[in-house]
């Protein structure tokens, strides 16, 4: 039976990898991606990272990952995106598994995949837009990988001396330098594990754990003090915002974040709330605590955006925090699916509820995936039509090119240009128009409003 489950899980892993791989190949470069040259070397990557850090963006890890993905062969970039997408699903499954689940059980794997599909923000911008894949998908996987040994240490009471253990300081430094709010949320999870493990479970701390946390903190400090962060804020924010106090920023941001959570993630939070009450009623406090570690850290990761000048709209800046909350949900769901009742009637009624919940999640996931994939493909075709028109038009003119509106605009979060900026009508050298100019070697491009 274990061999059958292992084979089935492997087959579904290949299917999910293929899904992300094929849709990545189908998705053209868009907006920020167009600014990156196809000819990247270690020297140019270093120079661009240096310029980013001191002049625009402290996210050296995410920005460099993005440049590598964009400049790679289309099949290589699709492979990288699919690899990290599948890695994310497997990490969610690992963190949320219960001890009585068979190692290769298919159920936690499917729950992990469909919960990401249903609740993850702007999937197209994170899994298929190369800028998003580098800055959010890849960095989130690195951050979760850093948490992994601490999670095992807390759950099992001992540190595993694996290859990951010896690479942990390097991974920690990279993870700390990855993302302002998600890196902070992961650090909170690790600290909670250390506190509960050391003082509640009485587990001894390994010196390598301390070294790894220090390396993580160094990377995180480098990220936060980047000179480019303040330069970017001053360049993109209004004078009114710059003149407001930190308290005003937090108050306005807190309200905006709360509205986004209620409007876009209410069902996710409601599910967690109901399942938490269920396990509280059953006095399964360990399940509740394990889930709360992730859900509260996820909320903290999101609410820290209250201080940020941007990112409170529930979009890709929420990604890391929502992934932490999705792990919390899967911890509850996996334990719920493994409940054993002693009474015959309770056993029967519990099975009905289990089957109903499982059916709803999988059915909704399949429907959303199908509709979203079709929508993404239509959006990709319309972008490619525009690119083909530009390629045909550009050699025959030295004038500014006028292009029509896209023949199809996306309606779901699966599409690469869902929520991203369209060409402007009258500014041929501003974002995102300038990206087209660089990518297609144009004098200028605008959207035709005639």
Secondary structure by P-SEA (a helix, b strand, c coil): caaaaaaaaaaaaaaaaaaaaaaaaacccccccccccccccaaaaaaaaaaaaaccccaaaaaaaaaaaaaccaaaaaaaaaaaaaaaaaaaaaaacccccccccaaaaaaaaaaaaccccccccccccaaaaaacaaaaaaaaaaaaaaaaaaaaccccccccccaaaaaaaaaaaccaaaaaaaaaaaaaaaaaaacccbbbbbaaaaaaaaaaaaaaaaaaacaaaaaaaaaccccccccccaaaaaaaaaaaaaaaaaaccaaaaaaaaaaaaaaaaacaaaaaaaaaaaaaaaaaaaaccccccccccccccaaaaaaaaaaaaaaaaaaaaacccccaaaaaaaaaaaaaaaaaaaaaaaaaaaaaaaaaaaaaaaaaaaaaaaaacccccccbbbbcccccccccccccccccccccccccccaaaaaaaaaacccccccccc
